[in-house]
Amino acid sequence: MTVILHSYWRSSAAWRVRTALALKGLAWETVSHDLRAHAQSAPAYVSRNPQALVPALEMDGAVLTQSLAIIEYLEERVPHPSLLPADPLERARVRAFALAVACDIHPVQNLRVLRMLRKRGLDQAAIDGWACEVIEGGLAACSRLIADRTGAFCFGDAITLADIVLIPQMANGRRFGARVDFPRLEAIEAAALAHPAFAAARPEAQPDADPA
Ligand SMILES: N[C@@H](CCC(=O)N[C@@H](CS)C(=O)NCC(=O)O)C(=O)O
């Protein structure tokens, strides 16, 4: 099965999908779109993802968009290992955690949002400060969401969607200079990055990595 991931090495949302693919044991080919050069807005790509955002995944003769929808599709197509708990209530809690990051933290640091703020006259320090406030408040809330949990990962000793979404957000927080020193979240991050699938999905491990 050929799986093509439209990605950018630094994209948190693409990172989530890479982790899910690696956990499911699916190999993928990367097609890189340089966000700094606005490659995501090229007509050929917009015909695949009308939102002009990465990621998009080509699989089973279709193009899928939105990282969480893509991961849910992978979960249904390749059920093992499962990225969601068996219990419906637990599944809802894992999804709530993932959405707390994907809907309530991540979007404010999207490149296009930062560009809009710059266009409206905010300087870099003000933009970074605003991003840090959202990230720190959001991660504090995430930490509270799992305060009564134990185990190596967010919801116990099994990796779930929650971990997949958390890890890129921790890295993103550091990039902005936000406080990410929430002990439980940092311990989960360390445990996750020691796992081969998370290691394979890291930005620095991607063919288009350009840390310079
Ligand atoms: N909710 C979307 C978010 C996708 C997204 O924000 N992608 C970013 C990179 S992490 C992007 O393509 N940004 C380009 C831009 O803002 O123009 C998802 O989860 O797939």
The ligand as a Gaussian input file, in Angstrom:
#p B3LYP/6-31G(d) Opt

LIG

0 1
 N       -6.372000      21.506000      12.249000
 C       -5.384000      21.229000      11.232000
 C       -4.237000      22.205000      11.423000
 C       -3.248000      22.114000      10.290000
 C       -2.243000      23.241000      10.422000
 O       -2.449000      24.212000      11.130000
 N       -1.119000      23.092000       9.702000
 C       -0.110000      24.117000       9.748000
 C        1.233000      23.517000      10.083000
 S        1.204000      22.796000      11.692000
 C       -0.017000      24.806000       8.402000
 O       -0.123000      24.149000       7.371000
 N        0.184000      26.120000       8.401000
 C        0.320000      26.859000       7.196000
 C       -0.314000      28.195000       7.256000
 O       -0.685000      28.629000       8.357000
 O       -0.430000      28.822000       6.212000
 C       -4.908000      19.780000      11.355000
 O       -4.937000      19.268000      12.477000
 O       -4.532000      19.168000      10.347000

